[in-house]
Amino acid sequence: MVSRGNDYDDDDDDEDEDDDDDDDDDDDDDDDDDENDDDDDDENDDDDDDDDDDDDDDDDLGILHRLPAILNLVNEVMLQVENKPSAIITFVVTIIIISISISISISIIIISNNSIIIIIVVVNNMIMQLLFSFLLHVFLGAVDIPLRNAKIFSFPARLKQHLRVSETFFQSEEAF
């Protein structure tokens, strides 16, 4: 009986070892599954990144689709300006006035934080914007470019209204 017990115990040990081997095989299968899962996740992550890049490309195209219209306008201006030096002078004067107004406004804001002075600066900037729109209209009129081409600059509504008023003024006989 004793020997039978020993034999029985030995058999149990063998079965336990076999079970351990089976467990190791199961662990190996789990590792393979984990590796495959990681690969799938990485592929899906890459696809998501590509979608984000496509969205960025659409935003870039939104900016770039206006570029040909701007280049055409600049080309047309350059062709017309060759024979009209008054247009060049008007444009240069406009740039000088705008730069001076910007520098004066910045210096006033730096010197004082008083609210009255800041209001004066805002009014000054509005006047300068109106002056700029007037001079721009004169410039575009001098080079024979219709104002509809200037819409690509997307002026504020107040400046558009001012341009319309000045356009009718220049077309009337009373102005001359």
C-alpha positions in Angstrom: 0.0 0.0 0.0 2.8 2.3 0.8 4.3 1.8 -2.6 1.0 2.4 -4.2 0.7 5.7 -2.4 4.1 6.7 -3.6 3.2 5.8 -7.1 0.0 7.8 -6.8 1.9 10.8 -5.5 4.4 10.5 -8.4 1.6 10.5 -10.9 0.1 13.6 -9.3 3.5 15.3 -9.6 3.7 14.4 -13.3 0.2 15.7 -13.8 1.1 18.9 -12.0 4.1 19.4 -14.2 2.0 18.8 -17.3 -0.5 21.4 -16.0 2.4 23.8 -15.6 3.5 23.2 -19.1 0.0 23.9 -20.3 -0.1 27.1 -18.3 3.1 28.2 -20.0 1.7 27.6 -23.4 -1.4 29.6 -22.5 0.9 32.5 -21.3 2.7 32.4 -24.6 -0.6 32.7 -26.5 -1.6 35.6 -24.3 1.7 37.4 -25.2 1.0 36.9 -28.9 -2.4 38.3 -28.5 -1.0 41.3 -26.6 1.5 42.0 -29.4 -1.2 41.9 -32.0 -3.4 44.2 -30.0 -0.6 46.7 -29.7 0.0 46.6 -33.5 -3.7 47.2 -34.1 -3.8 50.1 -31.8 -0.7 51.7 -33.4 -2.2 51.4 -36.8 -5.5 53.0 -35.7 -3.5 55.8 -34.0 -1.7 56.5 -37.2 -4.9 56.7 -39.1 -6.3 59.2 -36.6 -3.2 61.3 -37.0 -3.6 61.3 -40.8 -7.2 62.6 -40.4 -6.0 65.5 -38.3 -3.4 66.4 -40.9 -6.1 66.4 -43.6 -8.0 69.0 -41.5 -5.0 71.2 -41.3 -4.6 71.0 -45.1 -8.2 72.2 -45.5 -7.4 75.2 -43.3 -4.3 76.0 -45.4 -6.4 75.8 -48.6 -8.8 78.3 -47.1 -6.1 80.9 -46.9 -4.4 79.9 -50.2 -7.5 80.1 -52.4 -7.5 83.9 -52.1 -3.9 84.2 -53.2 -4.5 84.1 -57.0 -7.1 87.0 -56.7 -4.6 89.1 -54.7 -1.8 88.3 -57.1 -4.0 89.3 -60.1 -4.9 92.6 -58.4 -1.3 93.4 -57.7 -0.3 92.5 -61.3 -3.1 94.7 -62.6 -2.0 97.6 -60.4 1.6 97.3 -61.5 0.7 97.3 -65.1 -1.5 100.4 -64.7 1.0 102.3 -62.4 3.8 102.2 -64.9 2.2 105.1 -66.8 0.7 107.0 -63.8 3.2 108.4 -61.3 0.4 110.2 -59.4 -0.9 106.8 -58.2 2.5 105.9 -56.8 2.8 109.3 -55.0 -0.7 108.8 -53.5 0.1 105.3 -52.3 3.4 106.4 -50.8 1.7 109.3 -49.0 -1.0 106.9 -47.7 1.7 104.6 -46.2 3.5 107.5 -44.6 0.3 108.9 -43.0 -0.7 105.5 -41.7 2.8 104.8 -40.2 2.9 108.2 -38.5 -0.6 107.8 -37.0 0.3 104.3 -35.7 3.5 105.6 -34.1 1.7 108.6 -32.5 -1.0 106.3 -31.1 1.5 103.9 -29.6 3.5 106.7 -28.0 0.3 108.3 -26.5 -0.7 105.0 -25.0 2.8 104.5 -23.5 3.0 108.0 -22.0 -0.4 107.9 -20.3 -2.9 105.4 -19.1 -5.7 108.0 -18.8 -9.0 106.8 -20.3 -9.6 110.2 -22.0 -6.3 109.9 -24.0 -7.1 106.3 -25.0 -10.5 107.5 -26.3 -8.7 110.2 -28.3 -6.4 107.6 -29.7 -9.3 105.4 -30.8 -11.0 108.4 -32.5 -7.7 109.2 -34.2 -7.4 105.7 -35.5 -10.9 105.8 -36.9 -10.2 109.1 -38.7 -7.0 107.5 -40.1 -8.9 104.5 -41.3 -11.3 106.8 -43.1 -8.5 108.8 -44.6 -6.7 105.6 -45.7 -9.9 104.3 -47.4 -10.3 107.7 -49.2 -6.7 107.6 -50.4 -7.0 104.0 -51.4 -10.0 104.9 -53.4 -8.1 107.7 -55.1 -5.2 105.3 -55.7 -7.5 102.6 -57.2 -9.3 105.3 -59.3 -6.0 106.6 -60.6 -4.9 103.2 -61.9 -8.4 102.5 -63.4 -9.2 99.5 -61.2 -12.8 99.1 -60.2 -13.5 99.0 -56.5 -15.1 95.5 -56.8 -11.6 94.1 -57.1 -10.7 95.6 -53.8 -13.3 93.4 -52.0 -10.7 90.8 -51.4 -9.3 93.1 -48.7 -12.6 92.7 -46.8 -13.0 96.3 -45.5 -15.2 96.9 -42.5 -18.7 98.0 -43.3 -18.1 101.6 -42.3 -15.2 101.9 -44.7 -17.2 100.3 -47.5 -19.9 102.9 -47.0 -17.3 105.6 -47.1 -15.8 104.3 -50.3 -19.3 104.2 -51.9 -19.9 107.8 -50.9 -16.6 109.0 -52.2 -17.1 107.0 -55.4 -20.3 108.9 -56.2 -18.6 112.2 -55.3 -15.8 111.6 -57.8 -18.3 110.6 -60.5 -20.4 113.6 -60.1 -19.7 116.8 -62.2 -19.8 119.0 -59.1 -16.5 117.5 -57.9 -14.7 118.9 -60.9 
